[in-house]
Amino acid sequence: MIKMHGFGQVNHPRGKPQTLSSTLLLGACCTLLSTPAHAYLDPGSGGLLMQLLLGGVAGMVVVIKLYWHRLLVFLKIREPAAPEDQIDSTDDAAPDQP
């Protein structure tokens, strides 16, 4: 008996999910059976693709910058940051002056 589990996953009696093979088969059929579109790409389309590319690069730079220290700790290049000592409030208080 074949049971459906989730979107697009079919578990056969042997227990192997067939998601990847069915996706590749569908992609191959769509590629081989497609017809030419005779479409025109104007200069605005090129600008849109360039903006998409640059936005993706900028987003990746921001993500790397945010998680850089965690990445270095994960790769064991740096040690985890030690927790800061509690600040003694008496050291910062101004002395009483008469």
C-alpha positions, -999 to 999 in steps of 0.1 A, spaced: 0 0 0 13 35 -9 8 62 18 11 100 12 33 119 37 34 156 34 36 175 1 50 155 -27 65 127 -7 53 92 -14 66 63 8 67 30 -10 66 -3 9 104 -4 9 104 29 28 123 51 3 108 85 -4 105 93 -41 105 131 -39 138 138 -56 134 114 -85 98 126 -92 110 163 -91 138 155 -116 115 136 -139 90 165 -139 118 190 -146 131 169 -174 97 166 -190 90 203 -187 124 211 -203 121 186 -232 85 194 -240 87 232 -239 83 253 -271 102 285 -280 87 316 -264 100 342 -289 101 366 -260 117 400 -259 139 412 -230 141 450 -229 168 469 -210 146 472 -180 146 434 -176 184 435 -175 183 462 -149 159 442 -128 181 411 -129 212 432 -119 192 447 -90 182 413 -79 217 400 -80 232 430 -61 204 429 -35 211 392 -29 249 399 -25 242 428 -1 218 406 19 244 378 22 271 403 33 248 416 61 240 380 72 277 371 73 285 402 92 258 395 118 269 359 124 307 362 117 317 356 154 294 326 157 308 311 125 344 315 138 335 299 171 317 270 153 349 265 131 369 266 163 390 295 151 381 316 181 370 307 216 336 318 228 334 352 244 336 351 282 306 366 300 313 401 312 319 405 350 292 421 369 299 458 374 303 468 411 280 498 416 302 512 444 332 518 421 311 541 398 295 561 426 309 596 431 325 602 465 305 623 490 320 658 493 310 681 521 
